Amino acid sequence: MKQSRPLDTSPEVERIQNEIFRKMTPARRLQLAIELTQTSRKLLAAGVRRRHPEYNDEQVRLAAIRLTIPEKLFLAAYPHAKDIAP
């Protein structure tokens, strides 16, 4: 399967990025992946807060979860949160 190149990254920059990643230890790559995940979750929560400034922290958490898992699974796991809109 052919990988597609990011549209906002030149081939030369992509080559340099790949070289840097290859030189990293597995632990460092894992650390970067965790940091990216944390940043993504913060951005997701910020979007929910912007759309629903009236939500408390728990409602924001549930709305973010609702955006990341299938609707059927969300409703099965959190039936009490059926009215929480993402």
C-alpha positions as CSV (number, residue, x, y, z in Angstrom):
1,M,0.0,0.0,0.0
2,K,1.4,3.3,-1.0
3,Q,1.6,6.0,1.6
4,S,0.5,9.5,0.7
5,R,2.6,12.4,1.4
6,P,1.2,15.3,3.6
7,L,-0.1,18.1,1.3
8,D,1.5,20.8,3.5
9,T,5.0,19.2,3.6
10,S,7.5,19.3,0.8
11,P,9.3,16.1,-0.1
12,E,12.6,17.4,1.3
13,V,11.1,18.4,4.6
14,E,9.3,15.0,4.8
15,R,12.6,13.2,4.2
16,I,14.2,15.2,7.0
17,Q,11.3,14.5,9.4
18,N,11.6,10.8,8.6
19,E,15.3,10.8,9.2
20,I,14.8,12.5,12.6
21,F,12.1,10.0,13.6
22,R,14.3,7.0,12.6
23,K,17.1,8.3,14.8
24,M,14.8,8.6,17.8
25,T,14.6,5.8,20.4
26,P,11.3,3.9,20.6
27,A,10.8,5.5,24.0
28,R,11.1,9.0,22.5
29,R,8.7,8.2,19.7
30,L,6.2,6.9,22.2
31,Q,6.6,10.0,24.3
32,L,5.9,12.2,21.2
33,A,2.8,10.1,20.4
34,I,1.5,10.5,23.9
35,E,2.1,14.2,23.8
36,L,0.3,14.5,20.4
37,T,-2.7,12.5,21.8
38,Q,-2.9,14.8,24.9
39,T,-2.8,17.9,22.7
40,S,-5.5,16.4,20.4
41,R,-7.7,15.7,23.4
42,K,-7.2,19.3,24.7
43,L,-8.1,20.7,21.3
44,L,-11.2,18.5,21.1
45,A,-12.3,19.6,24.6
46,A,-11.7,23.3,23.7
47,G,-14.0,22.8,20.7
48,V,-16.7,21.4,22.9
49,R,-16.3,24.2,25.4
50,R,-16.6,26.8,22.6
51,R,-19.8,25.2,21.3
52,H,-21.2,24.6,24.8
53,P,-19.9,27.2,27.3
54,E,-22.6,26.1,29.7
55,Y,-21.1,22.6,30.1
56,N,-19.3,21.7,33.2
57,D,-16.0,19.6,33.1
58,E,-17.9,16.3,33.2
59,Q,-20.2,17.3,30.4
60,V,-17.2,18.4,28.3
61,R,-15.5,15.0,29.0
62,L,-18.6,13.1,27.9
63,A,-19.1,15.2,24.8
64,A,-15.5,14.6,23.8
65,I,-15.9,10.9,24.3
66,R,-19.1,11.0,22.2
67,L,-17.0,12.5,19.3
68,T,-14.4,9.7,19.5
69,I,-16.4,6.5,19.7
70,P,-19.3,5.1,17.8
71,E,-22.7,6.5,18.8
72,K,-24.1,3.0,19.7
73,L,-21.2,2.3,22.0
74,F,-21.4,5.7,23.6
75,L,-25.1,5.3,24.4
76,A,-24.4,1.8,25.8
77,A,-21.6,3.0,28.0
78,Y,-23.1,6.3,29.0
79,P,-26.9,6.0,28.8
80,H,-27.3,8.8,31.4
81,A,-25.5,11.2,28.9
82,K,-27.8,10.7,26.0
83,D,-28.6,14.5,26.0
84,I,-25.0,15.6,25.9
85,A,-24.4,17.0,22.5
86,P,-20.9,17.2,21.0
